[in-house]
Amino acid sequence: MARDAAEQGARPQGPVVWLHAPPPLERAAAAELIRALHAERAGLGFLVTDTGAAPDWTGGLGRLPGLHLAAAPRETGRQVTDFLAAWQPTIAIFYPETLPMTVATQAHGRRTILFLIARELPESWRTRWRLGTNPTRRVLRRFDRVFAQSRACADQMKAMGVSQVQLSPCGPLSEGSAVLRCSEAEREALARLMGGRPAWLAACTRRAEEPVVVAAHSAAIRQAHRLLLLLAPDDPARGPALARRLRDEGWAVTLRSEDEEPETETQIYVADTEGELGLWLRLAPVTFVGGTFAADGGPDPYHAAALGSAIIHGPATGGHPAHYRQLAAAGAAQLARDEHELAEAVADLLSPDRAAELASAAWAVSTEGSTATERVVRRMLEALDLAEAG
């Protein structure tokens, strides 16, 4: 990966895809878009810029061949001209929140093909529109495609003067695969040991949440006497102490880090090993996402959704707000505010039909971005083909 490569005369050969300053909420999807373009077309160069300095994020792109990070030029003087002459981007990808009007206009003048990806319009754009000043409208007419990630955004773009030919409603883009891996041999062995027992997972729980989870398990186990709780603390090092405390409370507990297995009598299996969340999600049809009662943390709920586990969460969803909003809008997750609601949610989802209903809806939400990303990639590849043919 290179920084400021153009200053060293190191523009890659062939077409260059320029991605400028995706907002924080768009960075994961932007990185996935770059990965998808790279996978579809060998020999592409990629330039990622930010305002004022080279980007301090890579979105997992650090090892991608042909990737360069650089500071975007200021929108005055010769900097824009020199930058565009040095990099000669074939296509450029911008976002409304960070769109450099002068740079985009000059790039279009150099026959760079412009794309805009919009989740929503910035307030400043809506204010300009209401006041009747239209520099933004003029710039938007220069874009090959404006990809709107919601119907409301598409309507706003039409009101800004984007033509039907330019506008492509696409939905939220994929943020990459949420599927966590696991050892299939381990999964099969543990599934045999569990013998078809009903089970639920409390994933990456904070210390303060564990009494709530255990209390909910105590209530739910009255309805399903063979119910097994897979309890995976956020810090695996806490596993042995957690197991001792639970045993002192009278629970039948086995401990993963001691190579103990869930036996017929086991009520709580403390899953205190690193890197095995994918294993527990495959074994549990129902998952409570830890870190959501108070911490605004915990794993991405899409990990559970992608593996077909129904999702329960607390009210503190600030760790992955967009994903929780999308799950809530689809009725694909169940909110529990305290131990009583958690127990009720677990009992409700012990019904295989009910768990499958929630899990199916969550899976659909977690994977819908793949189609949108494929659509954007397809149009960009068509634009690259036309540029190369011309």
C-alpha positions in Angstrom: 0.0 0.0 0.0 1.4 3.4 -1.0 0.8 6.9 0.3 1.0 10.0 -1.8 2.2 7.8 -4.6 1.4 10.4 -7.3 4.0 12.7 -5.8 6.6 10.0 -6.5 5.3 9.5 -10.1 3.9 6.1 -9.0 0.5 6.2 -10.6 -0.4 2.6 -11.4 -0.7 1.5 -15.0 -4.2 1.0 -16.4 -7.6 2.3 -15.1 -7.7 4.0 -11.7 -10.7 4.0 -9.4 -10.8 7.0 -7.1 -12.8 6.8 -3.8 -13.0 10.0 -1.9 -13.8 10.4 1.8 -16.6 8.1 2.6 -18.3 9.2 5.8 -17.7 7.0 8.8 -21.0 5.1 8.5 -20.1 4.3 4.8 -16.6 3.2 5.2 -17.2 -0.5 5.7 -19.5 -0.6 2.6 -16.9 1.5 0.7 -14.2 -1.0 1.5 -16.4 -3.9 0.4 -17.1 -2.0 -2.9 -13.4 -1.7 -3.6 -12.9 -5.4 -2.7 -15.7 -6.4 -5.1 -14.3 -4.3 -7.9 -10.9 -5.8 -7.4 -12.3 -9.3 -7.4 -14.2 -8.7 -10.7 -11.5 -6.8 -12.7 -7.8 -7.6 -12.5 -5.3 -4.8 -13.0 -7.3 -2.0 -11.5 -5.5 0.7 -9.5 -7.3 2.2 -6.5 -6.8 5.6 -5.0 -8.5 6.4 -1.6 -8.3 10.0 -0.4 -9.5 12.1 2.5 -9.7 15.8 3.0 -6.5 17.4 4.4 -4.5 14.1 4.9 -4.2 10.6 3.7 -7.0 8.4 5.1 -6.3 6.9 8.6 -8.6 4.0 7.9 -8.1 1.1 5.5 -11.3 -1.0 6.1 -9.2 -4.1 5.8 -7.9 -3.1 2.4 -4.2 -2.8 3.5 -3.0 -5.8 1.5 -5.0 -5.0 -1.7 -2.7 -4.8 -4.7 -2.7 -1.5 -6.4 -4.1 0.5 -3.4 -2.8 4.0 -2.8 -3.8 6.4 0.0 -3.3 10.2 -0.5 -4.6 13.5 0.7 -7.2 15.1 -1.6 -6.3 18.5 -3.0 -7.6 21.7 -1.7 -10.3 23.2 -3.9 -8.3 26.2 -4.9 -5.4 27.1 -7.2 -3.3 24.6 -9.0 -3.6 21.8 -6.6 -6.7 20.4 -8.2 -5.2 20.5 -11.7 -1.9 18.9 -10.6 -3.7 16.2 -8.6 -5.9 15.2 -11.5 -3.1 15.3 -14.0 -1.0 13.1 -11.7 -3.6 10.5 -11.0 -5.8 10.6 -14.1 -8.7 8.7 -12.4 -10.9 6.7 -14.8 -13.8 6.8 -12.4 -14.4 8.7 -9.2 -16.7 7.8 -6.3 -18.0 10.6 -4.1 -20.5 11.0 -1.2 -22.8 14.0 -0.7 -21.4 14.8 2.8 -17.9 15.2 1.5 -18.4 16.1 -2.2 -15.7 18.6 -3.3 -17.6 20.6 -5.9 -14.6 22.1 -7.7 -12.7 18.9 -7.8 -15.7 16.9 -9.2 -16.3 19.6 -11.8 -12.7 19.6 -13.0 -12.5 15.8 -12.9 -15.6 15.6 -15.2 -13.9 18.1 -17.5 -11.0 15.6 -17.8 -13.4 12.8 -18.7 -13.4 11.1 -15.4 -16.7 9.2 -14.9 -18.4 10.4 -11.7 -20.5 8.3 -9.3 -22.3 9.5 -6.2 -23.4 7.1 -3.4 -26.0 8.7 -1.1 -27.5 7.5 2.1 -29.3 10.8 2.6 -28.9 14.4 1.6 -26.9 16.7 3.9 -28.9 19.5 5.5 -26.8 22.1 3.7 -28.0 20.7 0.3 -31.6 20.9 1.4 -31.1 24.4 2.6 -29.5 25.5 -0.7 -32.4 23.9 -2.6 -35.0 25.8 -0.5 -33.2 29.1 -1.0 -33.1 28.6 -4.7 -29.3 28.7 -5.2 -28.2 25.8 -7.4 -24.5 25.1 -7.6 -25.2 21.6 -6.3 -27.7 20.9 -9.1 -25.2 21.9 -11.7 -22.6 19.6 -10.3 -25.0 16.7 -10.0 -25.8 16.8 -13.7 -22.2 15.8 -14.4 -22.6 12.4 -12.6 -23.0 9.2 -14.6 -25.0 7.6 -11.8 -26.4 8.7 -8.5 -27.0 5.6 -6.3 -29.7 6.4 -3.7 -29.8 4.0 -0.8 -33.4 4.7 0.2 -36.6 5.8 -1.5 -36.6 9.0 0.5 -33.1 9.8 -0.8 -34.1 9.0 -4.3 -37.1 11.4 -4.1 -34.8 14.1 -2.7 -32.3 13.6 -5.5 -35.1 14.0 -8.1 -36.1 17.3 -6.4 -32.5 18.4 -6.7 -32.7 18.0 -10.4 -31.1 14.5 -10.8 -32.6 12.9 -14.0 -34.3 9.6 -14.1 -31.5 8.3 -16.4 -28.9 9.2 -13.8 -30.8 8.0 -10.7 -30.4 4.4 -9.5 -32.2 3.5 -6.3 -30.2 0.6 -4.9 -30.8 0.1 -1.1 -28.0 -0.1 1.5 -24.8 -1.5 0.2 -23.1 -4.6 1.7 -20.6 -4.1 4.4 -18.8 -7.4 3.8 -19.4 -10.9 4.9 -20.8 -11.3 8.4 -20.4 -15.1 8.4 -17.9 -16.1 11.1 -16.0 -19.3 10.5 -15.8 -22.3 12.8 -14.4 -25.9 12.8 -17.1 -28.1 11.3 -15.7 -31.1 13.1 -16.2 -29.2 16.5 -19.7 -28.2 15.5 -20.7 -31.7 14.7 -19.2 -33.1 17.9 -20.8 -30.6 20.1 -24.2 -30.9 18.3 -24.1 -34.7 19.0 -23.2 -34.1 22.7 -26.1 -31.6 23.0 -28.4 -34.3 21.6 -31.1 -31.9 20.2 -31.5 -30.1 23.5 -33.0 -26.6 23.2 -30.3 -24.0 23.6 -29.7 -20.3 23.6 -26.5 -18.2 23.5 -25.6 -15.1 25.4 -22.8 -13.8 23.3 -20.0 -11.5 24.5 -21.7 -10.6 27.7 -20.3 -7.9 30.1 -19.8 -8.8 33.7 -22.8 -6.6 34.8 -25.1 -8.4 32.3 -24.4 -11.9 33.4 -26.7 -11.9 36.5 -29.5 -10.6 34.2 -28.8 -13.4 31.7 -28.7 -16.1 34.4 -31.9 -14.8 36.0 -33.6 -15.0 32.6 -32.3 -18.5 32.1 -33.7 -19.5 35.5 -37.1 -18.3 34.5 -37.0 -19.8 31.0 -35.8 -23.2 32.3 -39.0 -23.6 34.2 -40.8 -23.9 30.8 -38.1 -26.0 29.1 -36.3 -28.1 31.7 -33.6 -29.3 29.3 -32.8 -25.8 28.2 -29.0 -25.2 27.9 -27.4 -21.7 28.1 -24.2 -21.2 26.1 -22.6 -18.3 28.0 -19.7 -16.6 26.2 -18.2 -13.8 28.3 -16.7 -10.8 26.5 -13.3 -11.5 28.1 -12.6 -15.3 27.9 -10.1 -14.9 30.8 -13.1 -14.4 33.1 -14.4 -17.8 32.3 -13.0 -19.9 35.2 -14.1 -17.3 37.8 -17.5 -17.1 36.2 -17.9 -20.8 36.2 -16.9 -21.0 39.9 -19.5 -18.3 40.8 -22.3 -20.0 39.0 -21.4 -23.4 40.6 -21.5 -21.6 44.0 -25.0 -20.5 43.1 -26.1 -24.1 42.5 -25.9 -24.3 38.7 -24.6 -27.3 36.9 -21.8 -25.8 34.9 -19.1 -27.0 32.4 -16.2 -25.0 31.1 -14.9 -24.9 27.5 -11.4 -23.8 28.4 -11.0 -26.9 30.6 -12.0 -29.1 27.7 -15.2 -30.0 29.5 -18.2 -30.9 27.4 -21.9 -30.1 27.8 -23.3 -33.1 29.6 -26.9 -34.2 30.0 -27.0 -32.5 33.4 -25.2 -29.3 32.3 -27.4 -26.2 32.6 -24.8 -23.6 31.6 -21.9 -24.1 29.4 -19.3 -21.3 29.8 -17.9 -20.8 26.3 -14.6 -19.1 27.3 -12.4 -19.5 24.3 -11.1 -17.0 21.8 -12.3 -16.9 18.2 -15.2 -19.4 18.5 -18.2 -17.1 18.3 -19.1 -18.6 14.9 -19.3 -22.1 16.5 -21.7 -21.0 19.2 -23.9 -19.1 16.8 -24.3 -22.2 14.7 -25.2 -24.3 17.7 -27.8 -21.8 19.2 -31.0 -21.0 17.3 -31.5 -18.0 19.6 -28.8 -15.4 20.6 -28.9 -12.6 23.1 -26.3 -10.0 21.9 -24.2 -9.0 24.9 -23.2 -5.4 25.5 -26.7 -4.1 24.7 -28.1 -3.7 28.2 -25.9 -0.7 29.1 -22.5 -0.8 27.3 -23.4 0.2 23.7 -21.0 -2.6 22.6 -21.0 -6.2 21.8 -20.6 -8.1 18.5 -22.3 -7.0 15.2 -25.9 -8.5 15.3 -25.4 -9.4 11.6 -23.0 -12.2 12.7 -26.0 -13.9 14.3 -28.3 -13.0 11.4 -26.0 -14.4 8.8 -25.8 -17.8 10.6 -29.6 -18.2 11.1 -29.8 -17.4 14.8 -32.8 -15.4 16.0 -31.7 -12.2 17.8 -32.5 -10.7 21.1 -30.9 -7.5 22.3 -31.1 -4.8 24.9 -31.8 -1.1 24.4 -28.1 0.0 24.2 -27.6 -0.5 20.4 -25.1 2.3 19.8 -22.3 -0.1 18.9 -24.0 -1.0 15.6 -26.9 1.5 15.3 -27.6 1.2 11.6 -27.7 -2.6 11.7 -30.1 -2.6 14.7 -32.3 0.0 12.9 -32.5 -2.2 9.8 -33.3 -5.3 11.9 -36.0 -3.4 13.8 -37.6 -2.1 10.7 -37.9 -5.6 9.3 -39.2 -7.1 12.6 -36.1 -9.3 12.6 -34.9 -8.9 16.2 -36.6 -8.8 19.6 -35.9 -6.1 22.2 -35.6 -7.0 25.9 -35.2 -4.1 28.4 -34.7 -6.2 31.5 -34.4 -9.8 32.8 -38.2 -10.3 32.7 -38.4 -9.3 29.0 -35.3 -11.3 28.3 -36.9 -14.4 29.8 -40.1 -13.8 27.9 -38.2 -13.4 24.6 -36.2 -16.6 25.2 -39.4 -18.5 26.0 -41.1 -17.1 22.9 -38.2 -18.1 20.6 -38.0 -21.6 22.0 -40.8 -22.3 19.5 -38.9 -23.5 16.4 -41.4 -21.8 14.1 -41.1 -18.5 15.9 -37.3 -18.6 16.0 -37.2 -19.5 12.3 -39.5 -16.6 11.4 -37.2 -14.1 13.2 -34.0 -15.7 11.9 -35.2 -15.8 8.3 -36.1 -12.1 8.5 -32.7 -11.2 10.0 -30.9 -13.2 7.4 -32.7 -11.4 4.6 -31.7 -8.0 6.2 -28.1 -9.0 6.7 -27.6 -10.2 3.1 -29.7 -7.7 1.1 -26.8 -5.3 0.6 -25.0 -7.9 -1.5 -27.5 -7.4 -4.4 -27.1 -3.6 -4.1 -23.3 -3.8 -4.2 -23.4 -6.1 -7.2 -25.6 -3.6 -9.0 -23.2 -0.7 -8.3 -20.2 -2.8 -9.3 -21.8 -3.9 -12.6 -22.5 -0.3 -13.6 -19.0 0.8 -12.7 -17.5 -2.1 -14.7 -19.6 -1.1 -17.7 -18.3 2.5 -17.3 -14.7 1.2 -17.2 -15.4 -0.9 -20.4 -16.7 2.2 -22.2 -13.7 4.3 -21.1 -11.3 1.7 -22.3 -13.1 1.3 -25.6 -13.1 5.1 -26.1 
